[in-house]
Amino acid sequence: MCRMEGFVLKANESETPLHRIQVVCEDFSLAAGAAVNISARGHRWFWQGRPVRTPLRWNANVRTWLLDPAQNREGWTFEGYLHDPQVTLGAQPRFQSYAARYFSQSSDRADTLPEQWSGSADVLNCYDAAFYGGRIHALPEQIPAVEPFLSLDDVYTFLATGYCVNLAGNPFLRERVLKWHVFWCDQTDESAGRPLARSCHLCGDATRHFRTIRDAVGVGSFDTGFPVDFGWLRRELGPEVMISGGPHVGLLRHGTPEACYREAERILASGVREGGKFILQEGNNLPPLCPMENLQAVYLACLEHGSFF
């Protein structure tokens, strides 16, 4: 297998990360041209609890297409995306096509187009604040955001509830928050009675709450953001819980390929892979205009350091 010398192949300094990915695939007896089949088979084994390698995925949404001038040749904006159904339903399949072509070059994602195109009403991450009365703004070259409508008094009142302390000894949160999480899940999904069958996305500095959420709500899969101490989190939750996470999105957007490779390598060696239930990804939600070389560097680290053999 080809190994690193800094971030340049010692044998041939003209090699690109994509070529090195192909070389590593071939060394695993996986022909680069058969990547789609390998991905499907490997993912099936992973979800059956027999992983051969830690998988890599990139979580992204329509903003990665809409805010990339090289892709968005229509010049559509988020203002139009939020208010014009033709823009909404035009941008979404274009993003789906872009994601299949682009992210398949740096992850386990297949490069095939969807059998059916999908579309839906979408306000990105504005739904909660908009529901409570916040006005959505879509500034040029920015994702939509909600203007502030709470005062500092509102913030201080909220903080006085003790929301930011440990959940385990917090009766307010157990009775007013977790209780209703359990009720909602019991009423809306089919996982009731099955241990650790639920999943949760919780970004930010929140990992200290995960064990309580696991025990109270039955969550067995956590999609993380940052900061995360992955080795500690695995020890905290044990080998039966699925953890998803990876390099900080700022590093992927502005760092070097070598730095991205080293960070992925560090995370994979942290102990988080114990039990096999770890998915490498960004932390959290891939921003627009991430250099392909950075994404391929993380994938290369996953190929070289993510094997269970």
Summary of the structure (lengths in Angstrom):
residues: 309
radius of gyration: 21.1
end to end distance: 13.6
largest distance: 62.8
contacts: 885
relative contact order: 0.14
helix: 47%
strand: 9%
